[in-house]
Amino acid sequence: YTRSTVGRDILNDWAAARAKFVKVMPTEYKAVLEQRAAEAEAEYKAKLERVAEEEKMLTSEDAFEKLKAMAAAAEAESEGRAELLRKERPTRVEAATKLGGFKLYGRESVRHRDPAERLEDWNEVVAQEMPSEEEKKLNTQSARCMDCGVAFCHHQPGSGCP
């Protein structure tokens, strides 16, 4: 592009000209590059030492005995959970408490109701002296609600709060 004879000579004999080029670099920058290379080398060596130590530990332990101990601990823990699941939780109570209700009360499905019938739900909030069995059930199951925001979550079987 520049019609330079010097440039043309350099490009024509690049292999010989390349040897004459010198890389110029600030001394501080060169020191930083050397420091990073040394840190990377030290980190690599430390990693190799850790791997060698882990391999040494793995070969010195009896892995089968360790697995047997882990299995026994897991079995004891699962037995404790199974005991909690076997404990019967009521699905209908007289006065259900909202705080932690999903832990205190068992789940019971609420039958699907016609929308015309659900329009009259305002009657449910009227206080009565002796609530019916259905109202006890609704009261207890609504205490299980965790306010997740799903509309009508108790109206579909197999869904709702835990």
N, CA, C and O of each residue as an XYZ file, in Angstrom:
648
protein
N       0.811     -1.200      0.000
C       0.000      0.000      0.000
C       0.854      1.264      0.000
O       0.525      2.246     -0.666
N       1.951      1.230      0.751
C       2.782      2.435      0.849
C       3.892      2.454     -0.188
O       4.598      3.452     -0.330
N       4.044      1.365     -0.906
C       5.102      1.205     -1.918
C       6.493      1.369     -1.301
O       7.428      1.847     -1.944
N       6.597      0.961     -0.046
C       7.885      1.057      0.651
C       8.790     -0.085      0.216
O       8.389     -1.248      0.235
N      10.010      0.255     -0.175
C      10.969     -0.780     -0.588
C      11.463     -1.554      0.636
O      11.709     -2.757      0.552
N      11.607     -0.872      1.763
C      12.066     -1.536      2.995
C      11.011     -2.537      3.449
O      11.349     -3.661      3.818
N       9.747     -2.148      3.428
C       8.665     -3.042      3.819
C       8.574     -4.235      2.905
O       8.355     -5.357      3.362
N       8.742     -4.005      1.607
C       8.681     -5.095      0.643
C       9.825     -6.087      0.897
O       9.620     -7.299      0.835
N      11.033     -5.568      1.184
C      12.178     -6.446      1.448
C      11.946     -7.280      2.719
O      12.294     -8.460      2.763
N      11.360     -6.664      3.743
C      11.084     -7.386      4.993
C      10.081     -8.506      4.744
O      10.268     -9.631      5.209
N       9.020     -8.194      4.012
C       7.991     -9.204      3.755
C       8.494    -10.312      2.839
O       8.101    -11.468      2.996
N       9.354     -9.978      1.893
C       9.880    -10.996      0.976
C      10.807    -11.970      1.692
O      10.848    -13.152      1.351
N      11.553    -11.480      2.685
C      12.488    -12.336      3.412
C      12.121    -12.316      4.906
O      12.946    -11.988      5.758
N      10.893    -12.667      5.190
C      10.344    -12.569      6.551
C      11.099    -13.445      7.540
O      11.338    -12.998      8.662
N      11.479    -14.638      7.197
C      12.163    -15.545      8.120
C      13.453    -14.926      8.641
O      13.750    -15.038      9.831
N      14.219    -14.279      7.782
C      15.480    -13.659      8.212
C      15.208    -12.368      8.974
O      15.888    -12.070      9.955
N      14.214    -11.601      8.525
C      13.924    -10.319      9.161
C      13.318    -10.507     10.556
O      13.519     -9.675     11.441
N      12.588    -11.584     10.743
C      11.916    -11.827     12.024
C      12.928    -11.969     13.156
O      12.662    -11.527     14.274
N      14.044    -12.555     12.897
C      15.078    -12.757     13.912
C      15.672    -11.433     14.384
O      16.228    -11.362     15.480
N      15.562    -10.402     13.581
C      16.142     -9.098     13.932
C      15.190     -8.251     14.785
O      15.605     -7.230     15.334
N      13.903     -8.664     14.905
C      12.948     -7.904     15.714
C      13.196     -8.158     17.192
O      13.544     -9.272     17.583
N      13.015     -7.116     18.026
C      13.207     -7.205     19.470
C      11.896     -6.814     20.140
O      11.292     -5.797     19.799
N      11.463     -7.631     21.098
C      10.233     -7.347     21.835
C      10.549     -6.318     22.910
O      11.417     -6.538     23.754
N       9.842     -5.195     22.877
C      10.050     -4.119     23.849
C       8.887     -4.160     24.825
O       7.724     -4.187     24.421
N       9.217     -4.165     26.143
C       8.186     -4.287     27.160
C       8.613     -3.487     28.388
O       9.786     -3.524     28.760
N       7.687     -2.763     29.028
C       8.030     -2.054     30.269
C       8.481     -3.045     31.339
O       7.966     -4.161     31.419
N       9.428     -2.636     32.143
C       9.981     -3.555     33.145
C       8.938     -3.946     34.194
O       8.921     -5.091     34.645
N       8.061     -3.003     34.591
C       7.025     -3.304     35.587
C       6.051     -4.360     35.046
O       5.661     -5.283     35.762
N       5.668     -4.210     33.785
C       4.747     -5.160     33.161
C       5.386     -6.549     33.075
O       4.738     -7.567     33.320
N       6.657     -6.560     32.725
C       7.376     -7.830     32.635
C       7.447     -8.491     34.012
O       7.311     -9.709     34.127
N       7.660     -7.682     35.061
C       7.725     -8.222     36.419
C       6.369     -8.814     36.835
O       6.321     -9.865     37.475
N       5.279     -8.142     36.474
C       3.930     -8.642     36.797
C       3.678     -9.968     36.088
O       3.152    -10.903     36.692
N       4.047    -10.058     34.813
C       3.858    -11.302     34.074
C       4.655    -12.448     34.700
O       4.162    -13.571     34.800
N       5.875    -12.161     35.115
C       6.708    -13.189     35.745
C       6.114    -13.613     37.090
O       6.125    -14.792     37.442
N       5.594    -12.629     37.838
C       4.977    -12.929     39.140
C       3.744    -13.824     38.952
O       3.565    -14.794     39.688
N       2.901    -13.501     37.972
C       1.707    -14.328     37.711
C       2.091    -15.739     37.289
O       1.456    -16.710     37.700
N       3.120    -15.849     36.478
C       3.567    -17.172     36.054
C       4.071    -17.971     37.254
O       3.814    -19.171     37.354
N       4.794    -17.305     38.172
C       5.301    -17.984     39.368
C       4.138    -18.421     40.270
O       4.165    -19.517     40.830
N       3.114    -17.558     40.410
C       1.950    -17.910     41.230
C       1.194    -19.093     40.629
O       0.755    -19.989     41.351
N       1.044    -19.090     39.305
C       0.364    -20.198     38.642
C       1.141    -21.496     38.837
O       0.547    -22.551     39.059
N       2.437    -21.418     38.756
C       3.285    -22.598     38.958
C       3.142    -23.120     40.388
O       3.022    -24.326     40.603
N       3.156    -22.193     41.380
C       3.014    -22.602     42.783
C       1.642    -23.218     43.035
O       1.529    -24.206     43.760
N       0.606    -22.644     42.444
C      -0.748    -23.174     42.603
C      -0.860    -24.575     41.993
O      -1.495    -25.459     42.568
N      -0.250    -24.767     40.850
C      -0.266    -26.073     40.193
C       0.429    -27.116     41.059
O      -0.059    -28.236     41.213
N       1.585    -26.734     41.629
C       2.322    -27.665     42.484
C       1.517    -27.999     43.743
O       1.504    -29.149     44.181
N       0.848    -27.002     44.327
C       0.029    -27.238     45.521
C      -1.127    -28.184     45.196
O      -1.472    -29.056     45.993
N      -1.709    -28.002     44.034
C      -2.816    -28.875     43.619
C      -2.321    -30.309     43.450
O      -2.987    -31.254     43.871
N      -1.164    -30.464     42.841
C      -0.596    -31.803     42.689
C      -0.333    -32.451     44.052
O      -0.558    -33.649     44.225
N       0.141    -31.663     45.013
C       0.394    -32.192     46.356
C      -0.907    -32.616     47.033
O      -0.960    -33.659     47.684
N      -1.968    -31.799     46.877
C      -3.266    -32.140     47.472
C      -3.816    -33.434     46.873
O      -4.329    -34.291     47.592
N      -3.707    -33.564     45.562
C      -4.203    -34.775     44.900
C      -3.421    -35.991     45.388
O      -4.008    -37.039     45.655
N      -2.122    -35.858     45.503
C      -1.298    -36.972     45.967
C      -1.673    -37.344     47.405
O      -1.735    -38.526     47.742
N      -1.920    -36.350     48.244
C      -2.298    -36.612     49.632
C      -3.667    -37.281     49.713
O      -3.864    -38.197     50.511
N      -4.619    -36.824     48.883
C      -5.949    -37.446     48.869
C      -5.871    -38.892     48.422
O      -6.533    -39.758     48.994
N      -5.072    -39.158     47.410
C      -4.897    -40.540     46.944
C      -4.292    -41.407     48.038
O      -4.670    -42.566     48.206
N      -3.356    -40.840     48.776
C      -2.715    -41.579     49.868
C      -3.747    -41.902     50.949
O      -3.766    -43.013     51.481
N      -4.612    -40.926     51.276
C      -5.638    -41.143     52.296
C      -6.653    -42.187     51.838
O      -7.088    -43.022     52.630
N      -7.029    -42.139     50.560
C      -8.014    -43.087     50.039
C      -7.492    -44.513     50.077
O      -8.242    -45.446     50.363
N      -6.237    -44.678     49.795
C      -5.682    -46.030     49.805
C      -5.470    -46.533     51.224
O      -5.461    -47.743     51.446
N      -5.299    -45.625     52.202
C      -5.050    -46.070     53.569
C      -6.349    -46.441     54.287
O      -6.306    -47.252     55.212
N      -7.509    -45.881     53.899
C      -8.781    -46.186     54.550
C      -9.428    -47.407     53.901
O      -9.215    -47.706     52.726
N     -10.222    -48.095     54.707
C     -10.990    -49.210     54.170
C     -12.322    -48.635     53.689
O     -13.203    -48.335     54.495
N     -12.460    -48.484     52.390
C     -13.639    -47.842     51.811
C     -14.908    -48.621     52.111
O     -15.965    -48.015     52.290
N     -14.838    -49.953     52.171
C     -16.022    -50.761     52.418
C     -16.565    -50.506     53.826
O     -17.775    -50.389     54.019
N     -15.658    -50.421     54.809
C     -16.091    -50.143     56.186
C     -16.721    -48.753     56.282
O     -17.711    -48.554     56.985
N     -16.138    -47.812     55.575
C     -16.671    -46.450     55.578
C     -18.082    -46.428     54.972
O     -18.970    -45.757     55.497
N     -18.289    -47.162     53.866
C     -19.609    -47.246     53.243
C     -20.622    -47.906     54.166
O     -21.776    -47.483     54.223
N     -20.198    -48.943     54.893
C     -21.110    -49.612     55.820
C     -21.552    -48.653     56.932
O     -22.716    -48.663     57.335
N     -20.638    -47.838     57.420
C     -20.985    -46.877     58.469
C     -21.939    -45.810     57.939
O     -22.879    -45.410     58.626
N     -21.689    -45.353     56.707
C     -22.576    -44.349     56.107
C     -23.974    -44.931     55.889
O     -24.968    -44.241     56.115
N     -24.062    -46.183     55.455
C     -25.357    -46.821     55.225
C     -26.122    -46.985     56.531
O     -27.336    -46.784     56.563
N     -25.438    -47.345     57.598
C     -26.098    -47.503     58.892
C     -26.652    -46.168     59.385
O     -27.754    -46.109     59.929
N     -25.883    -45.099     59.191
C     -26.348    -43.775     59.617
C     -27.551    -43.332     58.796
O     -28.502    -42.772     59.342
N     -27.518    -43.577     57.496
C     -28.645    -43.196     56.635
C     -29.889    -43.999     56.982
O     -30.998    -43.467     56.946
N     -29.719    -45.277     57.317
C     -30.862    -46.122     57.675
C     -31.499    -45.647     58.974
O     -32.724    -45.637     59.095
N     -30.681    -45.256     59.943
C     -31.215    -44.748     61.207
C     -31.981    -43.448     60.980
O     -33.032    -43.230     61.581
N     -31.456    -42.592     60.117
C     -32.123    -41.324     59.828
C     -33.455    -41.552     59.112
O     -34.450    -40.904     59.436
N     -33.480    -42.470     58.141
C     -34.723    -42.728     57.412
C     -35.754    -43.387     58.313
O     -36.952    -43.175     58.128
N     -35.318    -44.185     59.289
C     -36.253    -44.799     60.238
C     -36.927    -43.721     61.081
O     -38.112    -43.823     61.399
N     -36.165    -42.684     61.441
C     -36.744    -41.570     62.198
C     -37.786    -40.822     61.375
O     -38.831    -40.433     61.896
N     -37.503    -40.620     60.092
C     -38.470    -39.951     59.218
C     -39.716    -40.805     59.037
O     -40.831    -40.282     59.026
N     -39.536    -42.117     58.895
C     -40.679    -43.006     58.714
C     -41.581    -42.972     59.942
O     -42.804    -43.036     59.820
N     -40.979    -42.872     61.121
C     -41.773    -42.787     62.357
C     -42.633    -41.531     62.356
O     -43.790    -41.571     62.774
N     -42.072    -40.411     61.887
C     -42.847    -39.165     61.807
C     -44.006    -39.296     60.820
O     -45.091    -38.765     61.056
N     -43.770    -40.009     59.706
C     -44.821    -40.185     58.710
C     -45.937    -41.091     59.215
O     -47.098    -40.913     58.844
N     -45.590    -42.068     60.066
C     -46.596    -42.983     60.592
C     -47.515    -42.312     61.604
O     -48.643    -42.761     61.809
N     -47.050    -41.255     62.230
C     -47.838    -40.557     63.242
C     -49.095    -39.980     62.593
O     -49.010    -39.256     61.601
N     -50.233    -40.296     63.144
C     -51.515    -39.885     62.572
C     -51.797    -38.420     62.911
O     -51.709    -38.007     64.068
N     -52.138    -37.644     61.874
C     -52.491    -36.241     62.076
C     -53.986    -36.088     61.791
O     -54.484    -36.653     60.817
N     -54.705    -35.338     62.620
C     -56.148    -35.189     62.399
C     -56.428    -34.380     61.130
O     -55.660    -33.487     60.771
N     -57.524    -34.700     60.463
C     -57.921    -33.959     59.268
C     -59.100    -33.044     59.547
O     -59.441    -32.198     58.720
N     -59.726    -33.209     60.714
C     -60.834    -32.333     61.116
C     -60.699    -32.038     62.601
O     -60.639    -32.951     63.424
N     -60.652    -30.754     62.934
C     -60.587    -30.347     64.339
C     -61.602    -29.249     64.578
O     -62.079    -28.607     63.643
N     -61.925    -29.044     65.842
C     -62.928    -28.051     66.214
C     -62.455    -26.634     65.905
O     -63.160    -25.882     65.232
N     -61.267    -26.259     66.389
C     -60.738    -24.909     66.164
C     -59.316    -25.043     65.626
O     -58.368    -25.216     66.393
N     -59.175    -24.964     64.318
C     -57.865    -25.138     63.680
C     -57.043    -23.864     63.807
O     -57.564    -22.753     63.702
N     -55.743    -24.050     64.037
C     -54.838    -22.902     64.107
C     -54.110    -22.768     62.775
O     -53.706    -23.769     62.183
N     -53.946    -21.556     62.311
C     -53.318    -21.299     61.006
C     -51.804    -21.483     61.067
O     -51.192    -21.911     60.088
N     -51.198    -21.165     62.203
C     -49.747    -21.178     62.321
C     -49.212    -22.608     62.245
O     -49.395    -23.390     63.177
N     -48.558    -22.946     61.146
C     -47.989    -24.288     60.968
C     -49.025    -25.372     60.781
O     -48.754    -26.537     61.073
N     -50.209    -25.018     60.302
C     -51.292    -25.982     60.154
C     -50.961    -27.128     59.230
O     -51.428    -28.247     59.440
N     -50.152    -26.867     58.194
C     -49.828    -27.943     57.262
C     -48.982    -29.019     57.919
O     -48.889    -30.131     57.399
N     -48.356    -28.708     59.065
C     -47.604    -29.723     59.805
C     -48.500    -30.446     60.810
O     -48.307    -31.629     61.091
N     -49.481    -29.721     61.344
C     -50.319    -30.268     62.407
C     -51.466    -31.127     61.902
O     -51.861    -32.078     62.577
N     -52.011    -30.814     60.727
C     -53.215    -31.478     60.247
C     -52.924    -32.258     58.977
O     -52.158    -31.810     58.124
N     -53.537    -33.423     58.856
C     -53.397    -34.239     57.661
C     -54.228    -33.680     56.518
O     -55.150    -32.893     56.733
N     -53.893    -34.091     55.306
C     -54.593    -33.595     54.119
C     -55.824    -34.435     53.847
O     -55.774    -35.664     53.908
N     -56.923    -33.775     53.549
C     -58.154    -34.445     53.162
C     -58.726    -33.683     51.981
O     -58.784    -32.453     51.999
N     -59.142    -34.398     50.969
C     -59.671    -33.745     49.771
C     -60.990    -33.059     50.070
O     -61.794    -33.536     50.872
N     -61.194    -31.941     49.414
C     -62.459    -31.230     49.498
C     -63.187    -31.509     48.192
O     -62.608    -31.382     47.113
N     -64.448    -31.887     48.288
C     -65.177    -32.268     47.075
C     -65.305    -31.074     46.140
O     -65.352    -29.926     46.581
N     -65.361    -31.356     44.857
C     -65.542    -30.304     43.850
C     -66.980    -29.822     43.910
O     -67.912    -30.626     43.924
N     -67.155    -28.511     43.946
C     -68.496    -27.940     44.047
C     -68.815    -27.144     42.798
O     -67.930    -26.581     42.154
N     -70.057    -27.108     42.479
C     -70.542    -26.347     41.344
C     -70.278    -24.854     41.590
O     -70.402    -24.389     42.724
N     -69.919    -24.103     40.551
C     -69.662    -22.668     40.740
C     -70.858    -21.920     41.335
O     -70.670    -20.985     42.114
N     -72.069    -22.312     40.982
C     -73.248    -21.647     41.546
C     -73.290    -21.836     43.055
O     -73.683    -20.932     43.792
N     -72.881    -23.022     43.513
C     -72.851    -23.286     44.949
C     -71.747    -22.475     45.629
O     -71.922    -21.973     46.739
N     -70.583    -22.352     44.927
C     -69.464    -21.602     45.506
C     -69.755    -20.126     45.622
O     -69.142    -19.440     46.440
N     -70.696    -19.610     44.806
C     -71.069    -18.198     44.910
C     -71.666    -17.869     46.264
O     -71.636    -16.718     46.698
N     -72.208    -18.873     46.932
C     -72.828    -18.667     48.242
C     -71.832    -18.852     49.386
O     -72.248    -18.990     50.536
N     -70.541    -18.860     49.105
C     -69.533    -19.102     50.140
C     -69.506    -18.029     51.216
O     -68.920    -18.239     52.278
N     -70.111    -16.916     50.970
C     -70.102    -15.872     51.994
C     -70.752    -16.378     53.268
O     -70.492    -15.848     54.348
N     -71.605    -17.408     53.156
C     -72.245    -17.969     54.344
C     -71.241    -18.648     55.260
O     -71.478    -18.765     56.462
N     -70.102    -19.102     54.695
C     -69.116    -19.811     55.508
C     -68.465    -18.929     56.561
O     -68.015    -19.432     57.590
N     -68.407    -17.637     56.327
C     -67.729    -16.769     57.282
C     -68.635    -16.339     58.430
O     -68.172    -15.732     59.396
N     -69.910    -16.648     58.328
C     -70.831    -16.320     59.410
C     -70.567    -17.278     60.558
O     -70.582    -18.494     60.364
N     -70.324    -16.747     61.756
C     -70.005    -17.581     62.911
C     -71.228    -18.389     63.334
O     -72.340    -17.868     63.416
N     -70.994    -19.677     63.600
C     -72.058    -20.547     64.087
C     -71.586    -21.187     65.381
O     -70.389    -21.377     65.591
N     -72.521    -21.511     66.233
C     -72.144    -22.095     67.519
C     -71.644    -23.527     67.364
O     -70.643    -23.893     67.981
N     -72.317    -24.349     66.553
C     -71.925    -25.743     66.360
C     -71.664    -25.970     64.878
O     -72.609    -26.181     64.118
N     -70.415    -25.932     64.449
C     -70.139    -26.113     63.027
C     -70.423    -27.547     62.574
O     -70.237    -28.499     63.331
N     -70.869    -27.677     61.346
C     -71.128    -29.007     60.792
C     -69.808    -29.701     60.503
O     -68.748    -29.076     60.534
N     -69.877    -31.013     60.219
C     -68.662    -31.778     59.911
C     -67.946    -31.219     58.681
O     -66.718    -31.145     58.655
N     -68.717    -30.827     57.661
C     -68.110    -30.278     56.441
C     -67.396    -28.963     56.747
O     -66.317    -28.701     56.215
N     -68.000    -28.134     57.607
C     -67.371    -26.861     57.968
C     -66.118    -27.078     58.802
O     -65.152    -26.327     58.667
N     -66.117    -28.098     59.668
C     -64.907    -28.429     60.435
C     -63.783    -28.826     59.478
O     -62.630    -28.420     59.627
N     -64.169    -29.642     58.485
C     -63.175    -30.094     57.517
C     -62.609    -28.915     56.732
O     -61.394    -28.808     56.562
N     -63.484    -28.030     56.254
C     -63.020    -26.861     55.495
C     -62.136    -25.961     56.348
O     -61.120    -25.452     55.874
N     -62.516    -25.768     57.590
C     -61.744    -24.928     58.505
C     -60.357    -25.526     58.737
O     -59.355    -24.813     58.691
N     -60.300    -26.825     58.986
C     -59.015    -27.482     59.234
C     -58.141    -27.460     57.989
O     -56.948    -27.167     58.074
N     -58.724    -27.766     56.836
C     -57.926    -27.815     55.615
C     -57.452    -26.422     55.202
O     -56.356    -26.282     54.661
N     -58.260    -25.394     55.450
C     -57.804    -24.044     55.114
C     -56.694    -23.600     56.049
O     -55.910    -22.725     55.681
N     -56.595    -24.169     57.243
C     -55.502    -23.843     58.157
C     -54.184    -24.402     57.632
O     -53.113    -23.937     58.024
N     -54.255    -25.396     56.748
C     -53.040    -25.969     56.158
C     -52.456    -25.077     55.069
O     -51.310    -25.272     54.665
N     -53.218    -24.110     54.592
C     -52.802    -23.269     53.468
C     -51.527    -22.505     53.807
O     -51.399    -21.953     54.900
N     -50.585    -22.476     52.867
C     -49.334    -21.751     53.058
C     -49.317    -20.452     52.267
O     -48.253    -19.872     52.052
N     -50.483    -19.990     51.833
C     -50.610    -18.736     51.091
C     -49.670    -18.669     49.896
O     -48.938    -17.695     49.719
N     -49.700    -19.718     49.078
C     -48.814    -19.763     47.908
C     -49.358    -18.946     46.750
O     -48.613    -18.625     45.823
N     -50.634    -18.602     46.780
C     -51.204    -17.771     45.740
C     -51.919    -18.535     44.650
O     -52.435    -17.920     43.717
N     -51.969    -19.877     44.735
C     -52.677    -20.663     43.724
C     -54.169    -20.589     44.025
O     -54.609    -20.953     45.116
N     -54.934    -20.119     43.062
C     -56.373    -19.956     43.279
C     -57.061    -21.314     43.356
O     -56.765    -22.201     42.556
N     -57.956    -21.484     44.286
C     -58.773    -22.688     44.456
C     -57.929    -23.959     44.558
O     -58.282    -24.981     43.969
N     -56.841    -23.908     45.284
C     -55.951    -25.067     45.314
C     -56.595    -26.280     45.969
O     -56.201    -27.405     45.658
N     -57.567    -26.107     46.861
C     -58.195    -27.244     47.530
C     -59.326    -27.844     46.709
O     -59.898    -28.855     47.116
N     -59.663    -27.263     45.579
C     -60.814    -27.738     44.812
C     -60.473    -28.858     43.844
O     -61.380    -29.456     43.264
N     -59.196    -29.162     43.651
C     -58.815    -30.222     42.720
C     -58.169    -31.357     43.509
O     -57.285    -31.106     44.329
N     -58.587    -32.589     43.280
C     -57.962    -33.712     44.015
C     -56.505    -33.881     43.608
O     -56.135    -33.691     42.450
N     -55.687    -34.244     44.598
C     -54.272    -34.481     44.306
C     -53.445    -33.213     44.240
O     -52.272    -33.275     43.874
N     -54.009    -32.071     44.578
C     -53.227    -30.835     44.580
C     -53.483    -30.116     45.890
O     -54.146    -30.659     46.774
N     -52.979    -28.928     46.027
C     -53.166    -28.173     47.253
C     -51.914    -28.189     48.092
O     -50.876    -28.692     47.662
N     -52.004    -27.646     49.273
C     -50.859    -27.584     50.173
C     -50.468    -28.982     50.607
O     -51.275    -29.909     50.541
N     -49.241    -29.134     51.048
C     -48.733    -30.483     51.355
C     -49.613    -31.156     52.314
O     -49.353    -32.298     52.695
